[in-house]
């Protein structure tokens, strides 16, 4: 019997691989994403490295951005075919740390998948649970970056309870869970999908 969310984690990894396999080389290598400094291949390189936190992050201590840059640089040294071959193994065999922390790693994965999809002007149908993981992860990221989740009452319009600031005077932001989660995570490109009051 697997750990909670383990199969959903594998499924979302395979959905990401399907998205990437459909991209022409130019988009895969240099297409825009909502992670403005990263191409789709860079996003993949980052996500794959998260499976190895002891070797990926520990050497960099609190300097997460330096660790992320190093991950991306390593992935850039691989040809597309080799990188995608490794990605299929990564999708099938998540590390123990990723499986144990699937509630977090799944949200990060789904946010980055949307970074690619939205950055390239594409669309995908989201499985029912994925927008909730995006919202949760966006709220967690907001606590360590922009504090939006503390300053705004975040009101999903697709059947999920409001989160964030509880003060009656707090400004409200409404929209679907996916867009709210991306906005909380700092992706301002999604603001057209939201209503601020």
C-alpha positions in Angstrom: 0.0 0.0 0.0 1.4 3.4 -1.0 1.7 6.6 1.0 -1.2 9.1 0.8 -1.2 11.1 -2.5 1.6 9.0 -4.0 -0.4 7.9 -7.0 -1.7 11.4 -7.6 1.9 12.7 -7.4 2.9 10.1 -10.1 -0.1 11.0 -12.2 0.7 14.7 -12.2 4.3 14.0 -13.0 3.2 12.0 -16.0 0.8 14.8 -17.0 3.7 17.2 -17.0 5.8 14.9 -19.1 2.9 14.7 -21.6 2.8 18.5 -21.8 6.5 18.7 -22.4 6.6 15.9 -25.0 4.1 17.9 -27.1 6.3 21.0 -27.2 8.5 21.7 -30.3 12.2 21.9 -29.5 12.2 25.7 -29.6 9.5 26.0 -26.9 11.0 23.3 -24.8 14.4 24.9 -24.8 13.6 28.6 -24.7 9.8 29.1 -24.4 8.4 31.5 -21.8 7.0 30.3 -18.5 5.6 32.2 -15.5 9.0 31.5 -13.9 10.3 34.4 -15.9 14.0 33.3 -15.9 13.3 29.7 -16.7 12.3 27.8 -19.9 10.1 24.6 -19.7 13.3 22.5 -19.6 14.6 24.6 -16.7 11.4 24.1 -14.8 11.7 20.3 -15.4 15.3 20.3 -14.2 14.3 22.1 -11.0 11.4 19.7 -10.3 13.5 16.6 -10.8 16.2 17.9 -8.4 13.6 18.3 -5.6 13.6 14.5 -5.3 17.2 14.8 -3.9 16.9 17.3 -1.1 20.1 16.2 0.7 22.3 16.7 -2.3 20.4 19.5 -3.9 19.6 21.8 -1.1 21.7 20.9 2.0 25.0 22.1 0.5 23.5 25.6 0.0 22.0 26.0 3.5 19.4 28.8 3.5 20.3 30.0 0.0 17.5 28.3 -1.9 17.8 30.5 -5.0 21.5 29.5 -5.4 20.4 25.8 -5.1 17.7 26.3 -7.7 20.1 28.0 -10.1 22.6 25.1 -9.7 19.8 22.5 -10.4 18.8 24.4 -13.6 22.4 24.7 -14.7 23.0 20.9 -14.3 19.8 20.1 -16.3 20.9 22.5 -19.1 23.9 20.3 -19.7 21.7 17.4 -20.7 20.2 17.0 -24.2 16.4 16.9 -24.4 16.3 13.2 -25.1 18.5 12.3 -22.1 16.6 14.8 -19.8 13.2 13.4 -20.8 14.5 9.8 -20.3 15.4 10.7 -16.8 12.1 12.5 -16.3 10.1 9.4 -17.1 12.1 7.5 -14.4 11.5 10.4 -12.0 7.8 10.3 -12.8 7.5 6.5 -12.2 9.8 6.4 -9.1 9.3 9.4 -6.8 11.9 9.5 -4.0 10.8 8.6 -0.5 11.1 12.3 0.6 8.8 13.4 -2.2 6.3 10.6 -1.4 6.3 11.4 2.3 5.9 15.1 1.6 3.5 14.6 -1.3 1.0 17.2 0.0 3.7 19.8 -0.5 5.6 18.4 -3.5 2.3 17.8 -5.4 1.4 21.5 -5.0 4.8 22.7 -6.1 4.7 20.3 -9.1 1.2 21.5 -10.1 2.2 25.2 -9.8 5.2 24.7 -12.0 3.2 22.7 -14.5 0.8 25.7 -14.8 3.9 28.0 -15.1 4.7 26.1 -18.3 1.1 25.8 -19.6 0.1 29.4 -18.9 3.5 30.8 -20.0 3.1 29.3 -23.4 -0.5 30.3 -23.7 -1.7 26.7 -23.6 -4.6 25.2 -21.7 -5.1 21.9 -19.9 -8.1 20.4 -18.1 -7.1 20.2 -14.4 -8.0 17.0 -12.5 -10.5 17.8 -9.6 -7.9 17.8 -6.8 -5.1 19.7 -8.5 -6.4 23.2 -8.0 -6.7 22.6 -4.3 -3.0 21.6 -4.1 -2.1 24.7 -6.1 -4.0 26.9 -3.7 -2.5 25.2 -0.6 1.1 25.5 -2.0 0.5 29.1 -3.1 -0.7 29.9 0.5 2.4 28.3 2.0 4.8 30.1 -0.4 3.1 33.3 0.3 3.9 33.0 4.0 7.6 33.0 3.2 7.6 35.5 0.3 5.0 38.1 -0.4 2.6 37.6 2.7 -0.4 38.1 0.4 -2.2 35.3 2.3 -1.9 37.4 5.5 -3.1 40.6 3.9 -6.0 39.4 1.7 -9.1 37.3 2.2 -8.7 34.8 -0.5 -12.2 33.6 -1.7 -12.3 30.7 -4.2 -15.3 30.8 -6.6 -15.1 27.1 -7.4 -16.4 25.5 -4.2 -13.7 25.8 -1.5 -13.6 27.7 1.8 -12.0 31.1 1.9 -8.5 31.4 3.4 -6.2 34.2 4.5 -6.8 37.3 6.4 -9.9 37.2 8.7 -10.3 40.9 9.4 -13.6 42.4 8.1 -11.6 45.2 6.6 -9.1 43.0 4.7 -9.2 43.4 0.9 -10.7 40.4 -0.9 -9.5 38.6 -3.9 -11.9 36.2 -5.7 -11.3 33.6 -8.4 -10.7 30.0 -9.2 -8.4 28.0 -6.8 -5.8 27.5 -9.6 -5.5 31.3 -10.3 -5.6 32.2 -6.6 -2.8 29.8 -5.8 -0.6 31.0 -8.6 -1.2 34.6 -7.5 -0.4 33.8 -3.9 2.8 32.2 -5.2 3.7 35.5 -6.9 2.6 34.8 -10.4 1.1 38.2 -11.2 0.4 37.2 -14.8 -2.9 35.6 -13.6 -4.4 38.8 -12.1 -6.8 39.1 -15.1 -8.5 35.9 -13.8 -9.1 37.4 -10.4 -11.4 40.1 -8.9 -10.1 42.4 -6.2 -12.5 44.3 -3.9 
